[in-house]
Amino acid sequence: MKSQTGFPGFPEGKLQLTPIPNLFFSELIPAIDHLGEMKVTLYAFWALAKKEDRFRYMRRGEMASDQILLDSLNSPGMQPLDALDDAIERAVARGTLLQASIDFEGGTEAFFFLNSPKGRAALKGIEHGEWLPSGEEGRPLELRIERPNIYILYEQNIGPLTPMIAERLREAEGDYPSQWIEDAIGIAVENNVRKWRYVEAILEDWRTKGRDERKDFRDTEKARRRYLKGWFDD
């Protein structure tokens, strides 16, 4: 018989948190009557919050390789993977998760999105052929949409393009994902700091400290201070 040990409690210090919408507590908890579905739903909030892409998804293979999740779904008379698939099917049937199946050279793989505005937009993009294989093992699917290049973005939002700025834009294009650059320029516009140094400060913060989309569009004070310091140094 497996020995039972109590939870020792949360440690001191700053802990990482997982955002969960209030509707989960008011709408889903009263409706979910299956423990496996509840665990997979909570797991989805946690796993998707750790992703960095703007459109976040989980793969069935990712969940199947998480031994802690499989152990938590242990159910008498069911194999762990069968219990996982049953819990996922329940979450999809309820509408908490959205499922899409994509054909690759090695076979078909299932992808799961949260049923949110971004998740529904991602599913529509798959239906329209905008999501394509990326060739990357850890991130096999990417959204490919037409977007203005970095030089057009700069001229439309920051100012006239000079040879020196063009060189810095070329360097940034090689250092950062195009979506990061587009988002950073958008933040500069929102904060009315139309300077490339400010955009660079945001990008450098994301590269060195990690990007958290729940904060990025509101908390730009560090980037502002870095920009001002660089301006006075110059």
N, C-alpha and C positions, 0 to 999 in steps of 0.2 A: 504494500500500500504506500502511495507516495505521501511523504511527510508534508504537512501544511506549515508554511511560515507566514507570519504577518508582514504587512507592508511597513517598512521602517520610517516612512514619512519623507516629505520632500526636504532636500538639503537647503542650507542657507545660501544666500547669494542670488544673483539674477538667473532666472530659469527661462529657457525658450518656451514660448507659448504657441498654441495652435488655435487659430480663429475659427469659431463655429457660429453660424448665423443663429439669431434668436428663434427663427422659425423651426429650427431643429427641435428645440425644446417644447414649443407650443403646438407644432403640427406633426412632427415625425415620432417623437417619443410616445405620445398617446396611441399612435397607429401601429407601430412596429411591435409585433408580438412574438418574434423569433429572435433568439439570442444571437445566432450566427449572423443574421442580417444586421442586427444592431452593431455587432463588432466590426463587420466589414464597412458599414457606413462611417463609423468613427475612424476606422483605419484610413478611409478615403480622404477625410478632412485632413488628417495628419500627413499622409503621403503626398497629397497634392500641394499642401502648404510648403513643403520642402522643395518643390520644383521651382526653377527660375524662369522658365519660358512664360511668355505672355498668355499663351493658350496651353494649359497644363492637362496632362493625361496620365493615366496608369495603364500598364499592360498586364494582361492576365499572367504572363510569365513572371513579372516582377512580384506579384502577390504570391504566386506558387513557390517562389524561391525564398520567401520570408518565413523562416522556421518558427519564429515567435508567433506570427499570425496563424500559421497552421496548427501549432500546439494549442492556441487559444480556441480554435474551432473544433477541437477533439469532441467527437460525438459517437456514442455507442452504436455499433453496427454500420458505421460509415467510414470509408477511407478519408484521410485528411483532404486530398484534392477534391474528392466528391463533395465533402462538406463545404469546401471553399466555393466550388461552382454553384452549389445550391444556395449559399448565402448571396453570392453575386447576382444570381438570377432573380432572387427575391428583391434585391435593391433596385435592379433594372426594371422589374415588373412594377414596382411601386412608383418609379419615376425619379428616385433619388439620383441614380446614375444613368448616364446615357452610354449606349454601346455602339461601336462601329467595328466592322470587320474589314481588314485590308489584306489584299492578296500580295504576297511577296514571292520571290523566286523559290524560297524554301517552304512555302505554304501560306496558310491564312492565319493572321494573328488578330486577337481581339484587343481593342483599345476602349478605355472607359473615361468619360468626362463627368464632372459634376453637372447636375442639371441647373446651371446658372446661365445668365445671358452670354457669357463667354463660351461656356460649354455648348450651348445651343448654336452659337455662331460657328464654333469649330465643327460641329456635326454637319451643318449646312455647307461649310467649306469642303468637307469630305465628299458630300453628295455632288458638289459642283466640280470636283476634281482639283481643288486648290491645295489639298494635302497630298504630298508625294513622298516616297521613300528618300531618306537623306543619305543613306549609306553609312551612317554612324551606328555602332552597335548599341551604345547606351541611350541614343536618342534617334530611333529609327524612322521617325515621322516628323516632317516639318511642313509648316504652312508657307507656300510660295505664292506671294501676291506681288503685283506690280506696285512699286513705291518709287517716289522721286529719288534721284541720286543725291549724295551728300552735298554736292556743289549747288544744286538747285535749292535744296533745303536751306542752305546757308544764305543764299541771295534772297530767298523769299522771306526769311524770318530774322536774319541777323544784320546783313548789310552787303555792300558791294564786295566782290571777290577780288583780292589782290594776289600777286604771285606768291608772297610769303604765306598768306592765309591758305592758298591752294595747296601749298606744300604741307602745311600742318593738317589740313583736311585729309590729304592723301595718307599721311602717317596714321591718323586716327582711324581711317577706313581699314587699315591693316591690323590695328590693335584691338578694335572693339566690334561687336556685332552691330549690324546696320540698325537693328531695332533699338539698341541702346542709344545710338547717336540720335536717332529720330526722337526718342522719348526725352533725352537730355536737352535737345534744342527746344522741345515743347515746354519743358520746365523753365528754361531761360525766358521764353516768351511770357509764360504765365506770371513770372516774378519780375517782368519788365527789366531784365538784366541782359540786354542783347549784345553780349560780348562772348567771343569764342573762348576766352580764358575761363569764364564761368562754366561753359559747357564742358570744358576739359576737366575742371574741378569736380563736377558731378560724375563724369565717367571714371576718373581716378578713384573717387570714393567707392564707387560700385566695384571696381576691380580689386581694390585692396581690402575692403571690408565686407564685400558680398552685397548683393542686391536684394532688397526686400520690397516688393511692389506695394505692400500695404502702407509703407512709409515714404517711398521715394517721391511721390508727387506732392507731399505736404511738407516733409522735413528736409529743407534744403539749406538750413542755416550753416552747417559745416562747409558746404560748397561756397556759400556766400562769403564766409570769413576767409576761406582759402583764396578766393578770387580777389578780395580786397587787399589781403596781405601781398599777393603777387603784384597788384597794381601799384601799391605804395613802394614795394621794392624796386619796381621799374623806375 
